[in-house]
Amino acid sequence: MKKKSIVPCIYLFSGQAVAGFKERNVFECKDVQELAGFYSDNGADELLVFDLSGDDPSHEEAIANIKQICSVSEVPVTAAGNIKRMEDVKKLIYAGCSRAVLNFSKESNIQLLEEVSKKFGKEKIAVCVAKKEEFSDHQQDIETYASLVICLKEILQEEVRRLSDIPILLLCDRMDEEQVTAVLESDGADGVTGAWVSALDTQLMQLKTTLKGKGIAVNTLESSIPWSEFKKNSDNMVPVVVQDYKTDEVLMVAYMNEEAFNTTLETGKMTYYSRSRNELWTKGMTSGHVQYVKSLSIDCDKDTILAKVSQVGAACHTGNRSCFFTELVRKEYKDSNPLHVFQNVYNVILDRKIHPKDGSYTNYLFDKGIDKILKKVGEECTEIVIAAKNPDREEIKYEISDFLYHVMVLMAEKGVTWEDITSELEHRS
């Protein structure tokens, strides 16, 4: 059974999230990257971004904002608004969007559909309709060259469904939970978006749990092994080791009973059982330091859970990121984790930029400015080419290391982080 999608919408105007098409007052969370991350963590299946800019320079700014959204979003991003030509679609796809949306109220976009579909593939293209005729008059082309229809009125999704089996996303800013549920219960829309879905206080995972209870197929967290098969301790609980899902840093250890485990699955937020207070507790409910579930695994004996989470703020009640900040014993060793090495070197370079040190070559580069840094990057790149023509493996290893150092100086100068780089590479994979 095909699963229905819950798709928050970000209306983008002048670099900020606003309330809607005609409501340009700033949204509760105006920072678009923060908003995208929030939706991703809270159970969104996709994101829809509408560019409401009024001219080409503002449109270019919006594309830059959309690229930032794609860099933090862990769900697909569909972009709409001010798409007029092939180049607009190209920029959005290259920014990391899964789809670009052509507004079919514009005749030029109707003519553009076939061209962009053949260039990027129909799975990358959606169309937006506000009138029945915009679909019915072009039904064959839409079904051939697009993978999704976004309907701007509830009545439209019923009319489009009578004509076609193409996936439909309904955008309606005047729906509440009851109406959203009714829409998804029908055979019309394959997903919903709009003001209520996008509200920060809408609990998307809990909504999905409700929908699942009504027999509606949605994406929820479901354990492959039932709680009954876990090996519990004498208190009928299982210890949980919690790690940061990006860095694998161990954040804390807590315990779950069956209710805590099920609540975690239903809400998407780590919930534990306090042995000292004898009560259920959801991490961050009072502090705001929520842990969003990314994965849960069980060990070979089925008696310990490993949770990988997106941690907001600090995991420890002391305010420390991790509960494991007190070192007891340490033997000197080399951290050979490549990601750690790259990050550590970058951190040293960044520290030099913030806290200059006399005689530092890194500070010499920063002082000379971007042209000097770029000159060195170019020189080191050439050295790699020369080294690669020689049989000495050690030489090319040295030159690549030198190049990477200078690239990291450039990254620090331009405010680019390793997280930015890895996110970009991930989108390309």
N, C-alpha and C positions, 0 to 999 in steps of 0.2 A: 504493500500500500504506500502510495506517494505521501510524504510528510508535508504538512502545512508549515509555512514560514512566518515568523514574527520578525518584522523588519522596521526598526526605528528609523526615523528620517531626520536628517540634519539640514536645515535651511541655512544656507551660507550667504552672508551679505557683509561686505567690507571687512572680511577677515574674521568675522564673528558669527556664532550661531544665533539666529533670530527665531521668533515664535512661529512664523508661517509665511505663506506667499505674500499676503497683504499686510502682515503684522511685522513691522520691521523693528519693534522693540526687542532688545537683547534677551535671549533665552537665559534661563536660570544658570546654566553652565555655559558661559560664552566662549571658553577656550575649546576649540574644535578637537584638538588632540586628546585633551582630557575627556571630553564627551565621547569620542570614539572608543577610547579605552574602557570607559565606564560601560557603554553598551555591550562591548565584546565580552567583558567579564560577567555581565548580568544576564546573559542568556540569549542575546540577539542571534538570529540565524544569518542575517545579512545586514548591511547598512545601505540606505539610500541617501544620497547627497544631492540637493538641489542648489545649483549656482544661480543666485538671483541678481548677479551683477548687471549693470546697465551699459557698459562699454567695454571695448577690447582690453584696455589696461587693467580694469577691474576683473575681467574674465581671466587674464593671465595670473593675477594675484590669487583668484579663486582656485585655479589649477594647482598653484603652489600649495595652497591650503589642503586641497584634496590629496595631494601627494603626501603631506604630513599625516592626514587621516589614514591613508593606506599603510603608512609605515608603522602605525601603532595598532591598527585593527587586525584582529585575528580571525575575522569573518570576512567574506567577500564584500566588496564595496561597489555599488552601482552609482554612476554619476549621471546627472541630468541637468538641463538648463544651459542655454546659450551655446548649444552645439549647432553649428551652421555649415561646417565644411569638414572635409576629410582630415585636415590638420588638427581640428579640435578633438576628433575621435582618437587620432594617433597620440596626442599628448595625454589624454586621459588613460588610455590603455597602458602607455609607457609609465604613467604615474603610479600604476599598480591596480587600476580599477578592473573588476571582473567583467563589467559591462558599461557601455555608453548608451544613453537613451536619446532617441530622436523624437522630437516633439512633432506629431503629425498634424498639428494645427498650422504648421508652416509648410507651404508647398515645396520649398527648396529641400526640406528634409525628406519628403516623399521621394524626390528624385535622387537623393543621396543614399537611400537605403541599400539598394543593390550594390553600389560601388563599395561602401564600407564593409558590407557583409562579405563580399568576395575577397576583400583585402585582409580582414581580421578574423573571419569566421562568424557564422550566425550566432554561435553561443556567446559572442562578445557584444551583441547588439540587441537592444530592446526598443520598443516604440511606446510612446505615451499618447493616449487618446482622451479627448474631452467630449467628443460627440460620437454617436453610433456610426455616422457616415464615415468618419475618419478611419474606422476599422472596416466596415462593410464594403466601402468603395475600393479598398486596397487589400482585401483579405488574402488573396493568393500571394501577393508579394510579401506581406507580413509573415505569413506562415512559412514561406520559402526562405526568407532572409533575416528573420528575427527569432529570438528564443523566448521572449517574454513580452507581454502587453501590460502596461501600467494604466489602469483605469482611474480617472480622477473623480468619478461619481459612482455611487453604489449601484444605481440602476444600470450603468454601463456594463459592469461585470456580468450581470444576468443576460444582457443582450449579446455580449461577445461570446459567452459560453454557449448560447443557443446556436451560434454560428460555427464555433470552432472549439477544438480541444487544446489550443495553445495555452501554456501557463499564464495565469493572470495574477497580478499583484494589485490589490485595491488600496488606493490612497483616499482616505476620508478623514478629515480633521474633526468631524462631528460625531464620533462614535464613542461609546463607553464600553466597559468590559462586557456587558450583556450583549450589545450589538456586535462587538468583535467576535464573541463566541458564536453568535447566530450566523455570521458570515462564514466562519470557518467550518461550521457544521454543515453548511450547504455544499453543493457540488460546484458552486461558481468560482470563488476565489481560491487560489493556491497559496496565498499569503496576504497579510494585511500590513499597512503602515499608516501613519498619521499621528495626530497630536496626542491621543491617549496612549498609544503604543510607545511614543517617544518621551512621555513625561518621566521625570527622574524618579518619581515615587511609584511608578508602575513596576511591580515585581514580576518580571518576565518569566523566571523559572517557576514561580508559583502559578502564574497564568497557564503555563504549559502543563503543570501537574493537574490543574482543573480541567483543561481541555482533554488530557489523556484519560481522565476519569469519565469523560463523556464519550469516549470511544473515538476521539479525533487523533489521528496520527501526527505527532509532533516530535521534535528532537528533544529528548530528555536524558538525564543521567540514569543509566540502568546498569546494575551490577551483573557481571557474567556469572557470579557465584552467589547464592543466597546466604544471608546472615546465618542461617541454621547450620551451614557447613563450616563456619569459622570455628576455630578452637579458642574458646573463651577462658579467661582466668577465673579464679574463685569468686570474683565479684560479677561474673557474667559479662565481662568487658574485654575489649581488645585494645592494646596500646597502638598509638598512631605516631609515626615519625613523619614530621612535616618538613619538606624541602621547598626552596624557591625553584620554580619550574624553569627558570632561565639559567641560573647559576649553579643549581644543585646544592646551594648552601643549606645546611641543616638549621632550621629555624627554632623548632621546639618539639617536645614530646607531650602528648596528652592521651586521653582515653575516650573510647566510644562504647556506648551500649547500643542495643538494636534501635532504639528510638533516635539516638543521635546520628547513627549511620543513615537511617531512612530520611531524617530531616536534611542531612547533608545532600543526599541525592535529590530531594525535592526542591531545595532552595538554591543549590549550587554554591552555598557558602559553608565553610567548615564549621561543624557543630559538634561539641564534645559533651561529655558528662563529667561534672565536677565531683570528685570523690570527697572533697572537703566540705562542699556546700550541699551535696546530695541533690543536685539539680542539673538540668540541661542548660548549656550555654553556647550561644553562637558567637564565635570569635569576632570582636569588633563592634558588637551591638551598642556598647556604651562609649568606647574609645574612638570608634570609626575605623579602627585598624582591621578591616575585614580581610578574610582569606577566601579568595575565589578558587573553586576547585578547577584544576586543569586535568588531573588524572589521579586515580586511586589504584593501587596494586596491593596484592597480598603475597606474603612470603611463602616459601616452599612448605612450611608447616601449617600454614593458614592461621597463624596466631599473632601476626603483626601486620598492620596496614602501613604502606608508604604512600603519603599524600604529596603530590606536587601542586603547588598553589601559586597564585598571583597575590602577593602580600601587599596590602596597602599600609604604609607606615611601618611601625615597629611590631615585631612578633612578641617581644618580651614585655612584661608589665613594668620593667625598669626603664623602658624607653629605648633599649638597645634593639637593633635590628634582629638579632638572634639571641636566644636564651643562652647559647654556648659562647660566652665572651670571656669567661674566666679560664685562663690557661693554667694547667696544673704541671705538665711536663712538656718539654720540647726538645727534640733532637734535630739538629740542623739537617736540612735536606733541600734538594732542588725541586722547585715546582715545575714539572715538565709539561703541565697542561698547556697546550698552545694558546688557548683563549686567555688563560690567566697571564701568561707571559706577555702577550700583546697588550692586554689591559694594564698590566703593571708598568710596562715601558711607557705607554700612553699617559698614564697617571703621573709619572715622573716628569714627562715633557710638559704636561699641563701645569704641574706645580712650578716648573721653571718659568712658565709664562706668567703665572700669578705672583710668584715669589722669586724674582730674579736673583741669580747667584753670580758673584764676580768670577770671571774666567770661564764661565760656562759656554761651550760651543753652541748649545741650544739657544741660550739667550743672545748670543752673537747673531744667529739666524733671525730670531724674532726682532732684534734691534734693526737689522738691515732691511727687514720688511718682505712683503710678498714676492717682489721680483727676484730677490736673492734666493728665497726658498724655492721658487719655481725653477730657477736656474740650476740649483743643486739637484732637484728631482730629475730634471732633464739629463744632467750629467751622469747621475747614478743609473738612470735607465740605459744610457748608452754603454756604461761600463758593464751592465748585465749582458748586453748583446755581444760585446767583445769577449767577455768571459765564457759565454755559451759556445763560442767558436773554438775554445781551447779544451783539451781533454781533462784538465784538472778540476775535479768535482769540488774541491775545497775552495777554489777561486770563485766559482759561481755562487756557492753557498755564502761566501763573504760579501759578494757584491749585492745579492738579493737582500741580505740582512741590512746592508748600508742603505739600499733603496727604501726598504720598509721603514727604517728609522726616519728618513727624510720625508716620506709620505705621511708619517704620523705627526711630524712637525707641521706639515701643511694642514692636516686634519685639525690639529689644535688651533692653528691660526684662523681657520675658517669655521670653527665650531662644529665640526663633524666628528661624531663618536663612533666607536666600534659597533655599538648597538645600531646606529644608523646604517652602517655598512652591512652588517649581518642581516638586518631586516630587509634591505634592498636585495641582497643575494637570495634570501629566502623567497621573496616574491618572484624571482626569476627561475626558481627551480621547478 
